[in-house]
Amino acid sequence: MGGAERLPSGRRVARHRGDGRDHRRAADCGAVESGVRRPVHQRLSPRAVRRGRHRSRRSGDRRCAGAEDPPSRACSGRREPGRVTQISPPLRLPAAERRQALVETALRVFSEGSYRGTTTAEIARAARVSEPILYRHFASKRDLYFACIDEAWKRLRMLWEETIASEPDPANWMQIMAKSYICLRDAKSGVVVSDLWMQAVVEAGDDAEVRKFLKRHMREVHDYMAEVIRRVQAAGVINAARDADAEAWISLAGGLLGTIGRRVGLLKDSDFESIRASRREWMTGSA
């Protein structure tokens, strides 16, 4: 009590005091009294030496940053032998383009495996992004799968519309549509849309959201197919007595049958051709 503070405010290093309360080493004090003046860094206390150990490095950095002295190799940005250089990150895509790229990749990955066996980590790696980026665009793997189904259906529908627009004979519409629907793989992703439907049907038993999505989606596909059948009926190709809505459901079932046949090796190409021929005979005949 009443003496000099060992560590004053600001934790400054104790200086030499006339009252004899200097806490430095005695040898340092003796050196000053004898008139021998040593370099500053040798007169500092051990605490000060530890705190200032990088002072020379920092001063070197300041010299590099100055305009008067020429910059060193470390400050010039030139690559030194053996030094690892930083690789620039890839350019960021706009949100819509990134989302579409993720769907493209997921279509390919899902088509090579299954919904249940595929993870978001696999899709992210295939797309060369991190999982957090994937989840910025899709809240879950399920939402991404729904987007894939919608995308595959959109492409198939565009193919059908191009077929109808380019084929003047309505008698060929249903035949071409049936073949592309059951067997044709998308040129970009290599996926058959009915394969995605079948995987979703498997999950629908345990997931109310999947059931809700499939109900809406399959109704949309059915309505489109039923409308095409009515147009072919109006052209006199399909028997007018056939129920267009019922025939559309049968056509949808044929696509799912095609998926089962391919997956388990149950049906051959000749079997698919026989099925299509039987359907044509039924829809165009009078029986």
C-alpha positions in Angstrom: 0.0 0.0 0.0 1.2 3.5 -0.8 3.9 2.2 -3.2 4.1 2.6 -7.0 1.6 0.5 -9.0 3.3 -2.6 -10.6 0.9 -2.5 -13.6 -0.6 1.0 -14.1 -3.6 1.8 -16.3 -2.9 0.9 -19.9 -0.5 -1.9 -18.7 2.5 0.2 -19.6 6.0 -1.1 -18.9 7.4 0.2 -15.6 10.0 2.9 -16.1 13.1 3.8 -14.0 12.0 5.8 -11.0 14.0 8.1 -8.8 12.4 6.6 -5.7 14.0 3.2 -6.3 10.8 1.4 -7.3 11.9 0.4 -10.8 10.9 -3.3 -11.3 13.4 -3.9 -14.1 16.5 -6.2 -13.7 19.2 -4.7 -11.5 21.8 -5.2 -14.3 19.8 -2.8 -16.5 19.8 -0.2 -13.8 23.5 -0.6 -13.2 24.1 -0.1 -16.9 22.4 3.2 -16.9 24.1 4.4 -13.7 27.5 3.5 -15.1 26.8 5.6 -18.2 26.8 2.6 -20.6 23.9 3.1 -22.9 22.7 -0.2 -24.5 20.3 -0.6 -27.4 16.6 0.1 -26.6 15.4 -3.5 -27.3 18.0 -4.8 -24.8 16.8 -2.4 -22.1 13.2 -3.5 -22.4 11.6 -5.8 -19.8 10.8 -9.4 -20.9 7.1 -8.5 -21.1 7.8 -5.7 -23.6 10.0 -7.9 -25.7 7.2 -10.5 -26.0 4.7 -7.8 -26.9 6.9 -6.3 -29.6 8.3 -9.4 -31.2 6.6 -8.7 -34.6 7.4 -4.9 -34.6 10.1 -5.3 -37.2 7.8 -7.3 -39.5 5.1 -4.6 -39.2 7.6 -1.9 -40.0 8.7 -3.8 -43.0 5.1 -4.0 -44.2 4.8 -0.2 -43.8 8.0 0.3 -45.8 6.5 -1.9 -48.6 3.4 0.2 -48.6 5.2 3.5 -48.9 5.7 5.3 -52.1 9.4 6.3 -51.6 11.0 2.9 -51.2 10.7 0.3 -54.0 8.4 -2.6 -53.2 9.9 -5.9 -52.3 8.9 -9.2 -54.0 6.6 -10.0 -51.1 4.7 -6.7 -51.6 4.8 -6.6 -55.4 2.4 -9.4 -55.9 4.8 -11.4 -58.1 4.7 -15.1 -57.6 7.8 -16.6 -55.8 8.9 -20.2 -56.5 7.2 -22.6 -54.2 4.6 -20.1 -53.1 0.9 -21.2 -53.3 -1.2 -18.7 -55.2 -4.9 -18.1 -54.5 -7.3 -19.4 -57.1 -10.0 -16.9 -58.1 -13.5 -18.2 -57.2 -15.9 -19.1 -60.1 -18.1 -16.3 -61.4 -21.5 -16.1 -59.7 -24.5 -17.0 -61.8 -27.8 -15.0 -61.6 -30.3 -16.8 -59.3 -32.5 -18.0 -62.1 -29.6 -19.5 -64.0 -28.1 -21.1 -60.9 -31.5 -22.7 -60.1 -31.8 -24.1 -63.7 -28.3 -25.5 -63.5 -29.1 -27.3 -60.3 -32.3 -28.8 -61.8 -30.3 -30.0 -64.8 -27.7 -31.6 -62.6 -30.4 -33.1 -60.3 -32.2 -34.6 -63.3 -29.1 -36.4 -64.3 -28.3 -37.7 -60.9 -31.8 -38.8 -60.1 -32.0 -40.6 -63.4 -28.8 -42.5 -62.6 -30.1 -43.6 -59.2 -33.3 -43.1 -57.3 -35.0 -40.4 -55.2 -34.4 -42.2 -51.9 -30.8 -43.3 -52.7 -29.7 -39.8 -53.9 -28.5 -37.2 -51.4 -28.3 -33.4 -51.7 -24.6 -33.7 -51.1 -24.2 -35.8 -54.2 -26.2 -33.3 -56.3 -24.2 -30.4 -54.9 -20.9 -32.1 -55.7 -22.1 -32.9 -59.2 -23.2 -29.2 -59.7 -19.8 -28.0 -58.2 -21.5 -26.0 -55.5 -21.9 -26.3 -51.7 -25.0 -27.6 -50.1 -25.9 -24.2 -48.5 -26.0 -22.8 -52.1 -28.3 -25.6 -53.1 -30.6 -24.9 -50.1 -30.8 -21.3 -51.1 -32.9 -22.3 -54.1 -34.7 -25.4 -52.8 -35.9 -25.9 -49.2 -35.4 -29.7 -49.4 -34.5 -32.6 -51.6 -38.2 -33.2 -52.1 -38.8 -29.6 -53.5 -35.8 -30.2 -55.8 -37.4 -33.4 -57.0 -40.7 -31.7 -57.7 -38.8 -29.1 -59.8 -37.2 -31.9 -61.7 -40.5 -33.6 -62.5 -42.0 -30.3 -63.7 -39.0 -29.7 -65.9 -39.0 -33.1 -67.4 -42.8 -32.8 -68.1 -42.3 -29.3 -69.6 -39.7 -30.7 -72.1 -41.9 -33.7 -73.0 -44.8 -31.4 -73.6 -42.7 -29.1 -75.8 -41.7 -32.2 -77.8 -45.3 -33.3 -78.3 -46.3 -29.8 -79.3 -43.5 -29.6 -81.9 -44.6 -33.0 -83.2 -48.2 -31.9 -83.6 -47.1 -28.7 -85.3 -44.8 -30.4 -87.8 -46.9 -33.5 -88.5 -49.9 -32.7 -90.8 -51.5 -36.1 -90.4 -53.3 -36.5 -87.0 -53.2 -40.3 -87.5 -49.5 -40.2 -86.6 -49.8 -37.9 -83.5 -50.7 -40.6 -81.0 -48.2 -43.1 -82.3 -45.3 -40.6 -82.0 -46.4 -39.3 -78.7 -46.7 -42.9 -77.2 -43.2 -43.8 -78.4 -41.6 -40.7 -77.0 -43.5 -40.9 -73.8 -42.6 -44.5 -73.0 -39.1 -44.9 -74.4 -37.5 -41.6 -75.4 -35.0 -40.2 -73.0 -34.5 -36.4 -72.7 -31.5 -35.3 -74.8 -30.1 -33.1 -72.0 -30.6 -35.2 -68.9 -31.1 -38.7 -70.2 -34.3 -39.1 -68.1 -37.7 -40.5 -69.0 -40.4 -38.5 -67.2 -42.4 -41.7 -66.3 -39.3 -42.9 -64.4 -39.5 -39.8 -62.1 -43.3 -40.4 -61.7 -42.7 -44.0 -60.6 -40.1 -43.0 -58.0 -42.5 -40.3 -56.7 -45.3 -42.9 -56.5 -43.1 -45.1 -54.3 -42.6 -42.1 -51.9 -46.2 -41.0 -51.9 -47.3 -43.7 -49.5 -45.3 -42.1 -46.7 -45.4 -38.4 -47.7 -48.6 -36.3 -47.9 -46.8 -33.5 -49.7 -45.7 -36.0 -52.5 -49.2 -37.2 -52.8 -50.5 -33.7 -53.1 -47.9 -32.8 -55.7 -48.6 -35.9 -57.8 -52.3 -35.4 -57.7 -52.0 -31.9 -59.2 -49.2 -32.9 -61.6 -50.7 -36.0 -63.0 -54.1 -34.3 -63.5 -52.3 -31.6 -65.6 -50.6 -34.3 -67.8 -53.9 -36.2 -68.1 -55.8 -33.1 -69.2 -53.3 -32.4 -71.9 -53.4 -35.9 -73.3 -57.2 -36.0 -73.2 -57.3 -32.8 -75.2 -55.0 -34.2 -77.9 -57.2 -37.4 -78.1 -60.3 -35.2 -78.6 -58.5 -33.4 -81.4 -57.6 -36.7 -83.1 -61.2 -37.8 -82.6 -62.4 -34.6 -84.3 -60.2 -35.4 -87.3 -61.9 -38.8 -87.6 -58.9 -40.9 -86.7 -59.9 -42.2 -83.2 -63.3 -43.8 -82.8 -65.7 -41.2 -81.5 -67.2 -43.7 -79.1 -64.0 -43.9 -77.1 -64.0 -41.9 -73.8 -61.1 -39.4 -74.2 -60.6 -39.0 -70.4 -60.5 -42.7 -69.9 -58.1 -43.3 -72.8 -55.8 -40.6 -71.4 -55.6 -42.4 -68.0 -54.8 -45.7 -69.8 -52.1 -43.9 -71.7 -50.6 -42.6 -68.5 -50.7 -46.1 -67.0 -48.8 -47.3 -70.1 -46.0 -45.0 -69.3 -45.6 -46.3 -65.7 -45.8 -49.9 -67.1 -42.9 -49.0 -69.4 -40.8 -47.8 -66.4 -41.5 -51.1 -64.6 -40.6 -53.1 -67.7 -37.3 -51.3 -68.1 -36.3 -51.3 -64.5 -36.8 -55.1 -63.9 -36.1 -56.3 -67.4 -39.6 -57.5 -67.8 -40.4 -56.1 -71.3 -38.4 -56.0 -74.5 -38.6 -53.5 -77.3 -40.8 -55.9 -79.3 -43.2 -56.0 -76.3 -43.6 -52.3 -76.3 -44.3 -52.3 -80.0 -47.0 -54.9 -79.6 -48.6 -52.9 -76.8 -48.7 -49.7 -78.9 -50.1 -51.7 -81.9 -52.9 -53.1 -79.7 -53.7 -49.6 -78.4 -54.0 -48.2 -81.9 -56.3 -51.0 -83.0 -58.5 -50.4 -80.0 -58.7 -46.6 -80.3 -59.3 -46.6 -84.1 -61.4 -49.7 -84.4 -65.1 -50.2 -83.9 -64.9 -53.0 -81.3 
